[in-house]
Each structure stands twice: as structure tokens, then as C-alpha cells.
Amino acid sequence: MSRSFLSLSSLSSSEFSDLLDRAIAGKRDNGLWGKPLAGKSVALFFEKPSTRTRISFEVGVYQLGGQPIVLTQNDLQLSRGEDIADTARVMRRYVHGIMARVKSHATLEALASYSGIPVINGLSEKFHPCQALADYMTLRENNVPQGGRFVFCGDGSSNMAHSLIIGSAHYGCEIVIATPAELLPDAQVLTIAARLGAQVKITQDAREAAKNADVLYTDVWVSMGQEKEAEAKKRLLGPYQINEELISLAKPSAIILHCLPAHKGEEITEGAFEARNSRIFDQAENRLHAQKAILEFLIK
């Protein structure tokens, strides 16, 4: 069975570092990529809508010489009751890899198990490893050192917090999760991170977390599918907004990151979003380059 990329824990630290190096080199010189996916097709399956994942993967597959095939649930017989195992076994006869953005992580695991071809996690409720790889690429581009202080403010139980925690072990930085007690990271994720050697701190004090930070990172407070919880989550997460006061506690060189889309005035102020040290749109661009490195690594 081919390797898949469902979480950053599926990589060794050396593979993680090599992917960052490859993505940065390819960003600087697009000609380095060549056409490693020439003659190959990649299915891009979306159960959830997307801006960055959709565009970056479709463009990335094309730039590597491959054929991207964009599919929604309504394009497949899944919408009429065909099971995921049969869908996966059919897809392996047609395509060389699958990127899936799904509601349940179990769907990714089934696609990988039954297809036997590389499956890339474009987002699940547990993990968002493609985004996290692009995030750590942004850290490396901005010379955030190993041993640096990476601060995530927001929902500690989110797919982004989980992926950043695991990625911190590979990058070699300390990660501080500033989150309310009701939204702590999953215990299993913390166990995986500990096994990988991560240095994870969890605090309910965003101001304390931000002191001497090299990176301040946030994400939307209410993810797709959580609309019923919106008001309760906003009340819980109000003290964890990235704003000018929090930025003043970090290092002067600290970069500000947000995986987008942003709800300005909630998890981040307009001023923080547009601050001199904001690298949010570099971070968004890096989805393309990091994912090209993943595609090349898994499918060539």
C-alpha cells in the first residue's frame, strides 16, 4: 500500500524538514519542480467548500504536470448510498492519488485503506496537516529558530491546534496553546506529540502566553458545522483575541499568522491582521508550494 498523508505524525522529522526545504526552493525557482506528475491524475474530493485548498491543489497538480479532477459529494454515487469502500476501490483503478476535504476523519482512513493509493488530508475535524506544513514553511522563511516560542490563541481542541502541536515536534519549537479549560487539545494528540518530543504548554492566560513569543497564531472561533455553538464559543474565546495589546507583549520581530478565512473583530483585530509583521498572505501562498512538495513526495 502506498503512503498517505493524513497527519503530520505520518512524517519523520527529517522528512518534514526535507519537505519544507523542497517547498521553499520550489517557491524561489518554479523550474526546479519539473513535471513529476506527468501522465497522472489526482482526484480532489470536497465534502466541505474551500477557497485555499481548492485553488492551491488544483493549480499545484496542474503545475506538476498532472490532471486534477475536482469532485464533490454530489458528483459521486456516495450521494445515493454507495459506500466509501466501493468508491475507494473504484478510484484506485482511475487515479494515482486522492486529496479529500472531509467532515469525518474516518472517511480519509477508509479512502486510504480501501484505495491503496496515496490519500492527502485536505482537512478533517481532527487534523489540517497541509495548512500546518505551510505554516511551518512560513516560520522557516522568517527565520523563526528551533527553540522559538510559537503561541496559538483560540480553540485548543481544533484541527489546527492539533496539527500545529504535532508539527512543533518536527520543527523543534516550543508551542504554547492559550485556550479556555473547556477547549483543551485532545489527549491522544498530546500523547502523540509527547512521543515525538514536542514541548507543549497549555495555559488559560493569553497575555502570559504572548510574552516573548516569536509567533502569534489564531484561527476562526467557529468552524464549519459548529454554527449551533457559535455564541457560546465566542463568549469562551473572547479573551483570546490577537490584538495590538497582545502583540506588544511578544518579541518586536514576532510574526502574526492566521490560516484564513478571518472574522476580523472576533479572533483578530483589523489592526493585528494588517500589522507590519503579519505574514498571513505569505502563509496562504505557501499552501501551494508546501502541497506541491507533498504531491511530489507521495505520487511521483
Phi, psi and omega in degrees: 000139179290159176285146175241172182229083182261339179203157176296342178290349177280353178257150166279165179297326179289322176295318177303311181296319179296321178295319177298315180299317181294318180296318181293318179296318180292329176294320181289325183220096183300335181292344180293337186289323190065209181232064185294343179256017179303131179079007182243151181240142179234123176280132178245103190255126185238114166270341179237145178293162186202150169255293186292317182296314181299307185292314186293321179288319181296315178293318182298314178299316180298314182295333177274005174094003183264178178250114174276136177240106184275128184227137168251170180303326181288345178276348186244163178287356172306326181292345181244016171104359176294138185279161187294329180295316179292321177300315181296318182291331174287317184298326181297336179281345186247322190237166184258352179190162181226129166253130182228134177246108198232164177279326183235132178300333179299330177296317177298315181298322178291318178301315181294316184294315187272335180276324182073005177249165182300132176239131181248131178280107176274352172157134167222176179291343181267318190217155173223069190291331179294318177297316182295323178297318176296325179296314180288332170299319179295322175299314183295320178299329182261016173059033172290122189281160165300139186087357177292169184253111182256120183246122174253124178248122178147216184282103182290348180264006186279163177299327179290314178301317180299314182291322179293324178299312180294319179297330180298328178294318179291321183286327180094021178256160170281137175241133179244121179259111177262109189205153176291158183299336181282350187231046182286154176300154178298136183299324180295322178296318179296326177293315178299315181297319178297319179298328179276354178093019181292148172254098186247129172240141179236130182218155174261006184247100183295324180295316178297320180297321187287343183300124178063026179289145171268335182220133169244124189228140172215171182217167178303148181280330183238108181278167176304133180094354181251019187302327181292336181265003193305307186294319180296318180292321180297322178294317180296320191265357179311317181288359186249018177293138170276118183219181184298326178296315180295319179299325182294340180274339181280174175298149178302332181272359186300137177265151182248128183233150176206130186280354174066150002287152182256140170253087185296136186097347173255267185286343180210142177279160177301319181296319178292320180299322183261012185297159181306322184266010175292133177238029189295321183276335167298316179300317178295316178300323185294344172306316181300311186287319178297320182288328174297321177297319179294313180301313179299315183298319187270325195249340187298000000 
